């Protein structure tokens, strides 16, 4: 991008949602605008240009189980789908009366 475009504020700010694997094997989800300064083992990151989208995605995956976060970090989209299925016995899939 040209210096002129940058001086007019026409460059896009980039944001990242990331997953860190901590020393106790717990996973931490967060947002940053500088992915290089992560202190632990970075196992996943996704780039966004819109801060609203990055916040939405961070909140979404913070609610996921550890197994589902690891599947995301491993690009195992089949496993994400399996882990996303509702296993509640009241779910219509398991209830023949519905």
C-alpha positions, 0 to 999 in steps of 0.5 A: 500500500502506498504511503499516501494511502496509509496517511489517509487511513486507508489501510485495514487493521488486522485482528486475530482470534487465537487459541493457546495451549497452556502448560496444564494443557488447558486451552485459552481463546483470545483476540489480539492485533499482534499475533507475534507476541503470544507467550505460550504455544500458539496452536491456532489463529484466524485473521479478521479485518473487522473488529466486530467479526473477531469479537463474535468469533472469539465469543463463539469458540470460547463456549466450545469444548476443549476437544472442539477447539483442538479439532479447529486447531488441527483443521479437523472440520469433520470432527468439529461437525461431529462434536457440534451435533446435539446429543440431547435425548429430547432432540428431535433426531432422537425422539420418534414422536416429533 
